[in-house]
Amino acid sequence: MGITWDKTLLVGDVGGTNARFALAHMVEGKPVLEHHDSFPASQYPTFLEGVAAFIDGCEVKPTGGVIAVAGPVEDGAIDLTNSPWAVSETELATLGLNPVRLINDFEALAWGAPVVPADSLEHLGGPAEGDPHATIAVLGPGTGFGVSALVRNSRGDEIAMPSEGGHACFPPGDPIEDEILRILRRRYDRVSIERLICGPGLLNMHRALAEIDGRETHIDDPAEITTTAMADPNSPCGATLARFCAILGAVAGDIALTTGARGGVYIAGGIAPRILPFLKASPFRQRFERKGRFKDYMAEIPTQVITHKHAALLGAARVAFAVST
């Protein structure tokens, strides 16, 4: 089959911290990205200015596109969950993009996960592959905690399900986690998963564990926790990161049960790839499978970390070419 470069489309992945853009083509049914750019979201005052700056730097102008954003999309508009940026599809169309769509970032990851190259996936346990006709779940911690699923059937039909699953309640799994929940309830009326399993949540957990242990802590940067934990797993920071990984496993297992993700669970987001050796040695998989009567069910579900830096852009490209045909 020959290579066809019939369209050039814009794809984007805009989170609470960074914005990533690229131009996309479809080659033999798979998305190919070029002209990548990444910059802090704070570099431009508005979402529209950031997109316009990228397009201005492109020799070949995109005719349409899809931008994945960190938050719920309502009536073609987005107000980012962890960023002051806001934009609508109508505004983006003024840049010459037609059609243009905004989708949730983890919806894009759900579309992207099946086309991520094998060398950009790190196995975390379970069989090498899941049921190719079953649902997959994608979740992960970064600035926040995202959740989505790609529902599949034996006819090859696929539909992505964006969600705000990171805002579901935190499920404590032992007495220490009961105590963490009690401590956080003094600060938050309702303790969601995202209050613990994300960058800022790592700080919440570290402070709670210090209080439980009767220790003081002056750490105010999540990166300091992960760096110290990787260097010394037996340190208090190591205990925090081990607990973080354990709860991530428990939450991933709950999401697998909820979505019926027999096709596999993919861990995305900015944190997991950076702590990969620690995560592999952690209680993640043990807590993932610890689901009582459904332990055998869970053992048949593969868990993998997506290390591809542009997985959401690959997913956005799949959607972009689908809506532009």
C-alpha positions in Angstrom: 0.0 0.0 0.0 1.4 3.4 -1.0 1.9 6.3 1.4 -0.7 9.0 1.2 -0.1 12.5 2.6 -3.5 13.9 1.5 -4.2 16.1 4.5 -2.3 18.0 7.1 -4.2 18.4 10.4 -3.3 20.1 13.7 -3.2 18.0 16.8 -2.7 19.3 20.3 -2.4 18.1 23.9 -2.9 20.9 26.4 -2.6 20.2 30.1 -2.5 22.3 33.3 1.3 22.7 32.9 2.4 22.3 29.2 1.0 22.6 25.7 2.1 20.2 22.9 1.3 20.6 19.2 2.1 18.8 16.0 1.0 18.3 12.5 -0.5 14.9 11.6 -0.8 12.8 8.5 -2.3 9.4 8.1 0.0 6.7 6.6 -1.4 3.3 5.8 -4.1 3.7 8.4 -1.8 4.9 11.2 -1.1 8.5 12.4 2.3 10.0 11.8 3.4 13.2 13.6 5.8 15.9 12.5 6.7 19.5 13.4 6.4 19.0 17.1 6.4 21.9 19.5 6.0 22.1 23.3 5.9 25.1 25.6 4.7 26.0 29.1 1.0 26.9 29.0 2.0 30.1 30.9 4.0 31.3 27.9 0.9 32.7 26.3 -1.9 34.7 28.0 -4.7 32.8 26.2 -5.3 29.4 24.7 -6.0 30.9 21.3 -2.7 32.8 21.2 -0.8 29.6 21.9 -2.5 27.8 19.1 -2.0 30.7 16.7 1.7 30.9 17.5 2.2 27.3 16.6 0.3 27.6 13.3 2.3 30.7 12.4 5.4 28.7 12.7 4.2 26.0 10.3 5.2 26.2 6.6 2.3 24.0 5.7 -0.9 25.2 7.4 -3.3 22.7 8.8 -6.8 22.7 7.5 -8.5 21.3 10.6 -7.6 19.4 13.7 -8.3 18.1 17.2 -6.9 19.4 20.4 -7.0 17.3 23.6 -7.5 19.3 26.8 -7.2 18.6 30.5 -10.8 18.9 31.5 -14.4 18.3 30.5 -15.5 19.7 27.1 -19.0 21.1 27.2 -20.8 22.4 24.1 -17.6 22.6 22.2 -15.8 24.7 24.9 -13.3 24.1 27.6 -12.3 25.8 30.8 -9.1 23.9 31.8 -9.4 22.2 35.2 -5.9 23.2 36.4 -5.1 26.2 34.2 -6.6 29.7 33.6 -6.8 28.9 29.8 -10.3 28.7 28.2 -11.3 28.4 24.5 -14.1 27.2 22.2 -14.2 25.4 18.9 -15.8 28.5 17.4 -12.8 30.6 18.4 -10.4 28.0 17.0 -12.2 28.1 13.7 -11.2 31.7 13.3 -7.6 30.4 12.8 -8.7 28.6 9.6 -9.3 25.3 11.2 -12.4 23.6 9.8 -13.4 21.2 11.1 -11.9 21.6 14.5 -12.8 19.7 17.7 -11.9 19.8 21.4 -11.8 16.5 23.3 -10.8 15.5 26.8 -7.1 14.6 27.0 -7.7 11.1 28.4 -10.3 10.5 25.7 -7.4 11.2 23.3 -5.2 8.8 25.2 -7.9 6.1 25.0 -7.8 6.5 21.2 -4.0 6.6 21.2 -3.2 3.6 23.4 -3.9 0.9 20.8 -1.5 2.6 18.3 1.4 3.3 20.7 4.4 1.3 19.5 5.3 -1.7 21.6 8.7 -0.2 22.5 6.9 2.7 24.2 5.0 0.4 26.6 6.4 -0.9 29.9 4.8 -4.1 31.3 3.6 -3.9 34.9 2.2 -7.4 35.3 -0.4 -9.8 34.1 -0.4 -11.4 30.6 1.5 -9.9 27.7 -1.7 -9.0 25.9 -5.3 -8.6 26.8 -8.5 -9.5 24.9 -8.2 -7.6 21.6 -12.0 -7.2 21.4 -12.5 -6.0 25.0 -12.5 -2.6 26.5 -9.3 -1.0 27.6 -8.9 1.6 30.4 -6.5 4.5 30.5 -5.7 6.3 33.7 -2.9 8.2 35.3 -1.5 10.8 37.6 0.1 14.1 36.4 -1.1 17.6 37.4 -4.4 15.9 38.1 -5.7 12.3 37.7 -7.3 11.3 34.4 -9.5 8.4 33.5 -11.0 7.1 30.3 -11.9 3.9 28.5 -12.0 2.7 24.9 -15.0 0.3 24.4 -14.4 -2.3 21.8 -16.3 -5.3 20.4 -15.7 -8.3 18.2 -16.9 -6.4 15.1 -14.0 -3.9 15.5 -16.2 -1.1 16.6 -14.6 1.4 19.0 -15.9 4.3 21.0 -14.0 6.4 23.6 -15.6 7.2 26.9 -14.1 10.4 28.5 -14.8 10.7 32.2 -14.0 12.7 35.4 -13.2 9.5 37.3 -10.3 11.1 39.0 -12.9 13.0 41.1 -14.5 9.8 42.4 -14.0 9.1 46.1 -10.6 7.9 47.4 -11.0 4.2 48.5 -8.8 3.5 51.6 -7.6 -0.1 51.6 -6.0 -0.6 55.0 -5.9 1.2 58.5 -3.1 3.5 57.4 -5.2 4.7 54.4 -8.2 5.0 56.7 -6.0 7.4 58.8 -4.9 9.3 55.7 -8.5 9.8 54.7 -9.3 11.1 58.2 -6.5 13.6 58.1 -7.4 14.9 54.7 -11.1 15.3 55.7 -10.0 18.1 58.0 -8.9 20.0 54.9 -11.4 18.8 52.3 -15.0 18.1 52.8 -14.8 15.3 50.2 -11.5 13.5 49.5 -11.3 12.4 45.9 -8.7 10.2 44.2 -7.1 13.3 42.8 -6.4 14.7 46.3 -3.8 11.9 46.6 -2.9 10.4 43.3 -1.3 13.3 41.3 1.6 15.7 41.8 -0.1 17.9 44.4 -1.7 14.8 45.9 1.8 13.3 46.6 2.4 16.2 48.9 -0.9 15.7 50.7 0.0 12.0 51.2 3.5 12.8 52.4 2.3 15.3 55.0 -0.4 12.9 56.2 2.1 10.1 56.6 4.4 12.4 58.5 1.6 13.3 60.9 0.7 9.6 61.4 4.4 8.9 62.2 4.7 12.0 64.5 7.3 13.6 62.2 7.8 17.1 60.8 8.2 17.6 57.1 9.2 20.7 55.2 9.0 19.3 51.7 6.8 21.4 49.4 7.8 20.0 46.0 6.5 16.6 44.7 9.6 16.2 42.6 11.7 16.2 45.8 9.7 13.3 47.2 10.1 11.2 44.0 13.8 12.0 43.6 14.6 11.2 47.3 12.4 8.0 47.1 14.2 6.7 44.0 17.6 7.3 45.7 16.6 5.9 49.1 13.4 3.6 49.0 13.8 3.2 52.8 13.4 6.9 53.5 10.1 8.6 54.6 9.9 9.8 50.9 10.3 6.1 49.8 7.4 5.1 52.1 5.3 7.9 50.6 6.0 6.9 47.1 5.4 3.2 47.9 2.0 4.1 49.3 1.3 6.3 46.3 2.0 3.3 44.0 -0.1 0.9 46.1 -3.1 3.2 46.0 -2.6 3.8 42.2 -2.8 0.0 41.8 -5.9 -0.3 43.9 -7.6 2.6 42.0 -6.5 1.1 38.6 -8.1 -2.2 39.7 -11.3 -0.5 40.6 -11.4 1.2 37.3 -10.7 -2.1 35.5 -13.7 -3.7 37.3 -15.9 -0.7 36.6 -15.2 -0.6 32.9 -14.7 -4.3 32.3 -11.2 -3.6 30.9 -10.3 -7.1 29.9 -8.3 -5.6 27.0 -5.8 -4.1 29.4 -5.1 -1.1 31.7 -2.7 1.6 30.5 -1.1 4.0 32.9 -0.5 7.4 31.4 0.3 10.8 32.8 3.6 12.5 33.6 4.5 10.7 36.9 4.5 7.0 36.1 7.3 7.1 33.4 9.6 9.0 35.8 9.2 6.5 38.6 9.1 3.4 36.5 11.8 1.3 38.3 10.2 2.1 41.7 6.7 1.5 40.3 7.7 -2.0 39.0 9.1 -3.0 42.4 6.1 -1.5 44.3 2.9 -3.1 45.6 1.1 -1.7 42.5 0.2 -5.0 40.9 -0.5 -6.7 44.3 -3.1 -4.0 45.1 -4.4 -4.1 41.5 -5.3 -7.8 41.8 -6.4 -7.7 45.4 -10.2 -7.7 44.6 -11.5 -10.6 46.7 -13.6 -13.0 44.7 -12.4 -11.3 41.5 -8.7 -11.9 42.0 -8.5 -14.5 39.2 -10.4 -12.0 36.9 -7.9 -9.3 37.7 -4.9 -11.6 37.1 -5.9 -11.9 33.5 -5.7 -8.1 32.8 -2.4 -6.7 31.7 -1.2 -3.4 33.1 1.3 -1.3 31.1 2.8 2.2 31.4 2.7 4.4 28.3 6.1 6.0 27.9 5.5 7.5 24.5 5.6 11.3 24.9 3.0 12.0 22.3 0.4 9.3 22.9 -2.4 11.8 23.3 -1.4 13.4 20.0 -1.6 10.0 18.3 -5.1 9.7 19.6 -6.1 13.2 18.7 -4.8 12.4 15.1 -7.1 9.3 14.9 -10.1 11.5 15.9 -9.0 14.3 13.6 -8.9 12.1 10.5 -12.2 10.4 11.4 -14.1 13.7 11.7 -12.4 15.3 8.6 -13.4 12.6 6.1 
